[in-house]
Amino acid sequence: MSSIDEIRDTRIKKLKLLESKGVNPYPASSKREISLKEAFDQFVDLETKKEVKWIAGRIMSLRGQGAIIFITLNDGTGFFQGLLKKDVLSAEKFDFWNEVIDIGDFVEIQGTFFTTNRGEKTLEATDWHMLSKSLRPLPEKWHGLVDVEEKFRKRYLDILMDPEIKELFKKKAIFWNAFRNFLIKENFLEVETPTLELTTGGAEARPFKTHHNDFDIDVYMRISVGELWQKRLLAAGFPRVFEIGRIYRNEGSSPEHTQEFTNLEFYCAYMDYKQGMEFTERMLKEVTLETLGTLQFETHGHKIDLSPKWETVSYVDTIKKIINIDVLTADEKEMMQKLDELGVKYEGNNKERLTDSLWKYCRKQIIGPAWLIDVPKLVSPLSKIKPENLLLTERVQLLLAGAEMTNGFSELNDPIDQDERFAIQKKLIEKGDAEAMMPDDEFVEMLEHGMPPAFGFGVGERFFAFLVDKPLRETQLFPLMRPQK
């Protein structure tokens, strides 16, 4: 078997031969008249009328017997077979093809359409042109790219050789368009908010930091899809807004976490968390149906049915039931002892981080679909307090197969309360908590001008990954990779 370098050297010689014959191996224009899908769909008419057309694509297979060569073309819309015959094409063009063409090359061929004895739709070529000479071979047809790192690093080949991967990303486009169409239908305005911020608001996560040379200031890449900006738009008089965009969190990787991903957030004035639960349950069911064609699917070893009305589970009560500890009354020492007893690794020794660690252990045992409610104020710095219990908030999250899929709450619009909660977060930062939320004085000032009661909601790529039962990284076109050594 030839090495990659030997194959490349051979193909470069073919490239030079093309150039020596006055043929540009990489022309800018093509004579293509119809796509391969159009050729397939219109075949009966094209064959009947004996139409002469130019088609084009990448050569995926090439097999020859003497003066006859069959090829399979792929242009991204579909596949189509081509036939080159020496007595039809001319000896000169046929022989030149054999001298310079390889699997992986992009070509265009002109000819008439006919059906082979085996019933295959085919174009018999009367002319051909080179469109792009490939210098490296495609992966072996039946095995494709096997190594996971190689698959991600050369995703273009992974998609080219594996139709299922291509369909996955088509499905992902349907997923996001379904959200967009649903919200626009519900009179939401799509907006764009800054991705570089002086303070990272809207979530508790470690941000990426960079430097703005023109202003000579440090800035952060956003960790939410403009939560504090979208709330400003509510104050500005836009009653319903949403954004779909990239966010960045400088944290560890796992099957459910990457440092860069797409999220959707919307904010709706005059809607509370109970109304929000009904609204988003309807939205998530519609998006799932649009994406999968069904509300029943398997993910992470569990059979899920989104059809029935989703149950609700209490944050505090669930922890009590599973590990017998009350996170509202327990102190840090008790929490750390319980985490050690459970064998759970945790970072930070403040009550907020410890509470979150205990919850993450417990939620893995909830299959769902279920709405999580009654989340403590301590871990919800942007959510309204529950009037019936001032230690809890009007926050709601969808639980599915042991993981949190969404986040939403009745938005805190009390400027004094918000300022006090930011002060608590500031103290956590001063004590070294890298995930605590940065205070935003200008946001508090906006609240002092007045913001309507509202429900805010976020959902992201993780939900899609669970719908298709894949690790999050596999559902991203080009995940970040370490440089090759």
C-alpha positions in Angstrom: 0.0 0.0 0.0 1.4 3.4 -1.0 2.0 6.0 1.7 0.1 9.3 1.8 3.3 11.1 0.7 3.7 8.7 -2.3 0.1 9.2 -3.3 0.4 13.0 -3.0 3.6 13.0 -5.1 1.8 11.0 -7.8 -1.1 13.3 -7.8 1.1 16.4 -8.0 2.7 14.9 -11.1 -0.9 14.7 -12.6 -1.4 18.3 -11.5 1.7 19.3 -13.4 0.6 17.3 -16.5 -2.7 19.2 -16.5 -0.9 22.5 -16.4 1.5 21.4 -19.1 -1.5 20.7 -21.4 -2.8 24.2 -20.7 -5.6 23.0 -18.3 -6.3 25.0 -15.1 -6.6 22.4 -12.3 -8.7 24.9 -10.2 -10.9 27.0 -12.5 -13.2 29.6 -11.0 -16.2 28.8 -13.1 -18.2 25.7 -14.0 -20.7 24.9 -16.8 -22.9 22.9 -14.5 -26.6 23.4 -15.5 -28.4 21.2 -13.0 -27.7 19.7 -9.6 -27.4 15.9 -9.2 -30.7 15.9 -7.2 -32.4 17.8 -10.1 -30.9 15.3 -12.5 -32.3 12.4 -10.5 -35.7 14.0 -10.0 -36.1 15.1 -13.6 -34.5 12.0 -15.1 -37.5 10.7 -17.0 -38.1 14.0 -18.8 -34.3 14.4 -19.5 -34.0 10.9 -20.9 -37.2 11.1 -23.0 -36.1 14.4 -24.5 -32.5 13.3 -24.9 -31.4 16.5 -23.2 -27.7 17.3 -23.3 -26.7 18.8 -19.9 -23.6 19.5 -17.8 -23.5 18.0 -14.3 -20.7 18.2 -11.8 -19.4 16.9 -8.5 -16.7 15.0 -6.6 -15.8 11.6 -7.9 -16.6 9.1 -5.1 -16.0 5.9 -7.0 -14.3 5.0 -10.3 -14.3 1.7 -12.0 -13.2 0.9 -15.5 -13.0 -2.0 -18.0 -10.9 -1.2 -21.0 -12.7 1.5 -23.0 -15.5 2.0 -20.5 -15.4 3.9 -17.2 -18.2 4.2 -14.6 -18.0 7.0 -12.0 -20.2 8.1 -9.1 -20.5 11.9 -8.5 -21.5 13.6 -5.4 -22.3 17.4 -5.4 -23.8 17.6 -1.9 -27.4 17.4 -3.2 -27.1 13.8 -4.1 -25.3 11.1 -6.1 -25.4 10.3 -9.8 -23.7 7.9 -12.1 -21.6 8.9 -15.1 -20.4 6.7 -18.0 -17.3 7.5 -20.1 -16.8 5.5 -23.3 -13.8 5.8 -25.4 -15.7 5.7 -28.7 -18.2 8.3 -27.6 -15.9 10.7 -25.7 -12.9 10.4 -28.2 -9.7 8.5 -27.6 -7.8 11.7 -26.7 -10.2 12.9 -24.0 -10.6 9.4 -22.7 -6.9 8.7 -22.4 -6.3 12.1 -20.8 -8.9 11.3 -18.2 -7.1 8.1 -17.3 -3.8 10.0 -17.0 -5.0 12.7 -14.7 -8.1 11.7 -12.8 -8.4 10.2 -9.3 -11.2 9.5 -6.8 -11.7 12.7 -4.9 -11.4 15.0 -7.9 -14.1 17.5 -8.8 -15.2 17.3 -12.4 -18.0 18.3 -14.7 -19.3 16.1 -17.5 -21.6 16.8 -20.3 -23.8 14.3 -22.0 -27.2 12.6 -22.4 -29.2 10.6 -19.9 -30.1 6.9 -20.2 -31.0 3.9 -18.1 -28.5 1.0 -17.9 -29.5 -2.6 -18.2 -29.3 -2.8 -14.4 -31.8 0.1 -14.2 -29.3 2.8 -13.0 -29.9 6.4 -14.0 -26.8 7.5 -15.8 -25.3 10.3 -17.9 -23.2 9.2 -20.9 -20.4 11.7 -21.3 -19.5 13.5 -24.5 -17.2 16.0 -22.8 -15.5 16.6 -19.4 -13.5 19.3 -17.6 -11.5 19.3 -14.4 -12.9 21.5 -11.6 -10.6 20.8 -8.7 -7.7 18.4 -8.5 -7.4 16.5 -5.2 -3.9 15.9 -3.9 -4.8 13.6 -1.0 -7.0 10.4 -1.1 -10.4 10.1 0.5 -10.8 7.7 3.5 -11.5 4.1 2.5 -15.2 3.9 1.6 -16.4 1.2 4.0 -14.5 2.3 7.1 -14.3 6.1 6.8 -12.5 7.8 9.7 -12.3 5.5 12.7 -10.1 7.4 15.1 -12.3 9.9 17.2 -9.7 12.7 17.2 -9.2 12.3 13.5 -13.0 12.4 12.9 -13.2 15.8 14.7 -10.1 17.2 13.2 -11.1 16.3 9.7 -14.8 16.7 10.1 -15.2 17.5 6.4 -14.1 14.0 5.5 -16.2 12.5 8.3 -19.3 14.2 6.9 -18.4 13.3 3.3 -17.9 9.6 4.0 -20.7 9.1 6.5 -24.3 10.0 5.4 -25.5 9.6 9.0 -23.2 12.4 10.2 -24.5 14.7 7.4 -28.1 13.9 8.4 -27.3 14.7 12.0 -26.3 18.3 11.2 -29.3 18.7 8.9 -31.4 17.7 11.8 -29.6 20.2 14.1 -30.5 23.0 11.6 -34.1 21.9 11.8 -33.9 22.0 15.6 -32.8 25.6 15.8 -35.1 26.7 13.0 -38.0 25.1 14.8 -37.2 27.3 17.9 -36.9 30.4 15.8 -40.1 29.7 13.9 -42.1 29.0 17.1 -40.9 32.2 18.8 -41.5 34.4 15.8 -45.0 32.9 15.5 -45.5 33.9 19.1 -44.5 37.5 18.3 -41.0 37.5 19.7 -38.4 39.8 18.2 -35.0 38.2 17.3 -32.2 40.4 18.6 -28.4 40.4 18.8 -26.5 41.4 22.0 -22.8 41.8 22.7 -20.5 38.8 22.9 -17.7 40.9 24.6 -18.6 42.2 28.0 -17.1 44.2 30.8 -18.9 41.9 33.3 -20.3 38.5 32.5 -23.9 38.4 33.6 -26.7 35.8 33.3 -25.0 32.7 34.6 -22.5 31.4 37.1 -19.5 30.1 35.1 -15.8 30.8 34.7 -15.4 33.2 31.7 -12.7 33.5 29.0 -10.8 36.8 29.3 -9.2 38.8 26.5 -7.9 42.3 25.9 -9.5 45.1 23.8 -6.5 46.9 22.3 -8.3 50.0 21.1 -9.9 50.7 24.5 -6.9 49.2 26.4 -9.3 47.3 28.7 -9.8 43.6 29.6 -13.1 42.2 28.5 -14.8 38.8 28.8 -16.5 36.5 26.3 -20.1 36.1 27.3 -21.3 33.2 29.3 -25.0 33.7 28.5 -27.0 34.8 25.4 -27.2 38.4 26.5 -29.5 37.9 29.6 -28.8 41.2 31.1 -28.9 42.9 27.7 -32.2 41.3 26.8 -33.7 42.5 30.0 -32.7 46.0 29.2 -34.7 45.6 26.0 -37.8 44.7 28.1 -37.2 48.0 29.9 -36.9 49.7 26.5 -40.4 48.6 25.6 -39.8 45.4 23.6 -42.2 42.9 25.3 -40.8 39.7 23.8 -37.2 39.2 22.6 -35.0 36.2 21.9 -31.5 35.4 20.7 -29.8 32.3 19.4 -26.0 32.6 19.7 -22.7 31.3 20.8 -21.5 31.4 24.4 -18.2 30.6 26.0 -17.3 29.0 29.4 -13.7 28.4 30.4 -14.5 25.1 32.2 -13.9 21.4 31.9 -15.1 19.1 29.1 -17.5 16.2 29.5 -20.1 14.4 27.4 -22.5 17.2 28.4 -20.1 20.2 28.5 -17.9 22.0 26.0 -16.3 25.4 26.3 -18.1 26.9 23.2 -21.7 26.1 22.3 -25.0 27.6 21.0 -27.9 28.6 23.3 -31.3 30.2 22.9 -32.6 32.7 25.5 -35.9 34.5 25.4 -37.5 37.0 27.7 -41.2 37.6 27.8 -42.8 40.5 29.7 -45.9 39.9 31.8 -45.3 36.2 32.0 -44.4 34.4 35.3 -42.7 31.0 35.8 -45.9 29.0 36.0 -47.1 30.5 32.6 -43.6 30.0 31.4 -43.6 26.3 32.2 -46.8 25.8 30.1 -45.4 27.9 27.3 -42.0 26.2 27.1 -43.4 22.7 27.5 -45.5 23.4 24.4 -42.5 24.9 22.6 -40.1 22.0 23.5 -42.7 19.4 22.4 -43.2 21.2 19.1 -39.4 21.5 18.5 -38.8 17.8 19.4 -41.6 16.7 17.0 -40.2 18.9 14.3 -36.7 17.5 14.8 -37.3 13.8 15.4 -40.8 13.3 14.0 -41.8 11.8 17.3 -42.0 12.6 21.0 -40.7 9.1 22.0 -37.0 8.4 21.9 -34.1 6.7 23.8 -31.3 8.7 25.4 -28.5 7.8 27.8 -30.0 4.4 28.4 -33.5 5.6 29.2 -36.8 5.5 27.2 -38.3 9.0 27.1 -41.9 10.0 26.3 -42.5 13.8 26.2 -46.2 13.3 25.3 -47.9 13.4 28.8 -48.1 16.5 31.0 -44.6 16.8 32.7 -44.5 16.2 36.4 -42.9 18.7 38.9 -40.3 17.9 41.5 -39.0 20.1 44.4 -35.3 20.8 44.6 -35.1 20.8 48.4 -37.5 17.8 48.9 -35.7 15.7 46.3 -32.4 16.1 48.0 -34.0 15.3 51.3 -35.6 12.2 49.9 -32.4 10.9 48.2 -29.6 11.7 50.6 -31.5 12.8 53.7 -30.1 16.4 54.1 -31.9 19.7 54.1 -29.8 22.1 52.1 -31.7 25.1 53.5 -30.7 24.4 57.1 -27.5 22.4 56.8 -24.2 24.2 57.3 -21.1 23.9 55.2 -19.5 21.2 57.5 -22.5 19.0 57.2 -22.6 19.4 53.4 -19.0 18.5 53.0 -19.3 15.5 55.2 -22.3 14.3 53.1 -20.4 14.9 49.8 -17.4 13.0 51.2 -19.7 10.2 52.3 -21.1 10.0 48.8 -17.7 10.1 47.2 -18.5 13.2 45.3 -15.6 15.5 44.2 -16.4 19.2 44.7 -14.8 22.6 44.3 -15.2 25.4 46.8 -16.4 25.2 50.4 -19.0 27.9 50.3 -22.6 26.9 50.8 -23.7 27.9 47.3 -21.2 25.6 45.6 -21.8 22.8 48.1 -25.6 23.0 47.6 -25.1 22.8 43.8 -22.8 19.8 44.2 -25.3 17.9 46.3 -28.1 18.7 43.8 -26.0 17.5 40.9 -25.6 14.1 42.6 -29.3 13.8 43.2 -30.6 14.9 39.8 -28.8 12.0 38.1 -31.5 9.7 39.5 -34.4 11.6 37.9 -35.3 10.3 34.4 -38.0 12.8 33.6 -39.3 14.6 31.8 -39.9 16.6 34.9 -39.9 20.3 35.8 -37.6 21.1 38.7 -39.2 23.9 40.9 -38.5 25.5 44.3 -34.8 26.2 43.7 -33.0 27.9 46.6 -32.4 31.6 46.4 -28.7 30.9 47.2 -28.1 29.3 43.8 -30.5 31.6 41.8 -29.1 35.2 41.9 -31.3 36.5 39.1 -34.7 34.8 40.0 -37.6 36.2 42.0 -38.2 35.0 45.5 -41.1 32.7 46.2 -43.6 34.6 48.4 -44.6 31.5 50.3 -40.9 30.8 51.2 -38.3 33.5 51.0 -35.5 31.0 50.8 -36.8 29.6 47.5 -37.2 31.2 44.1 -39.6 31.0 41.1 -37.2 29.1 39.0 -37.9 26.1 36.8 -35.7 23.6 34.9 -36.4 20.7 32.7 -34.8 17.4 33.9 -34.2 14.7 31.4 -32.2 11.5 31.9 -30.5 12.9 35.0 -29.5 16.2 33.5 -30.7 19.8 33.3 -31.9 20.7 29.9 -33.3 24.2 30.4 -33.3 27.1 32.8 -36.1 29.6 33.4 -37.5 31.9 36.1 -39.7 34.8 37.0 -37.0 37.5 36.5 -35.9 39.5 39.4 -36.8 43.1 38.7 -36.5 44.5 42.3 -33.3 46.7 42.1 -32.6 46.7 45.8 -32.9 42.9 46.0 -30.8 42.5 42.9 -28.1 44.8 44.3 -28.0 42.8 47.5 -27.6 39.6 45.7 -24.8 41.0 43.5 -23.1 42.0 46.8 -23.2 38.4 47.9 -21.7 37.3 44.6 -19.0 39.9 44.9 -18.0 38.5 48.3 -17.8 35.0 46.7 -15.5 36.4 44.0 -13.3 38.0 46.6 -13.0 34.7 48.4 -11.8 33.1 45.1 -15.0 31.6 43.7 -14.2 31.7 39.9 -17.8 30.8 39.0 -19.6 33.5 41.0 -21.6 36.1 39.0 -20.0 39.4 38.4 -22.0 42.4 39.8 -23.3 44.8 37.1 -24.1 48.3 38.5 -25.4 49.5 35.2 -27.9 46.7 35.2 -29.1 47.6 38.6 -29.5 51.2 37.5 -31.7 50.0 34.6 -33.9 48.1 37.1 -34.2 51.4 39.1 -35.7 52.9 36.0 -38.2 50.0 35.9 -38.5 46.7 34.2 -41.8 44.8 33.7 -42.4 41.5 35.4 -41.1 38.8 33.0 -40.2 35.2 32.4 -36.8 34.3 31.0 -35.8 31.0 29.6 -32.7 29.3 28.2 -32.1 26.1 26.3 -29.1 24.9 24.3 -27.2 22.3 22.3 -27.3 19.9 25.2 -31.0 19.4 24.6 -30.3 18.5 21.0 -27.5 16.2 22.0 -30.0 14.3 24.4 -32.6 14.1 21.6 -30.2 12.4 19.3 -28.4 10.5 22.1 -25.0 11.7 21.3 -22.2 13.4 23.4 -22.4 17.1 23.0 -19.0 17.3 21.3 -20.2 14.9 18.5 -23.1 17.3 17.7 -20.8 20.2 17.0 -19.4 20.6 13.5 -15.9 21.7 14.5 -15.2 21.2 18.2 -12.0 22.8 19.5 -9.0 20.5 19.2 -5.6 20.6 20.8 -2.9 21.4 18.2 -1.2 18.4 16.6 2.3 17.8 17.7 
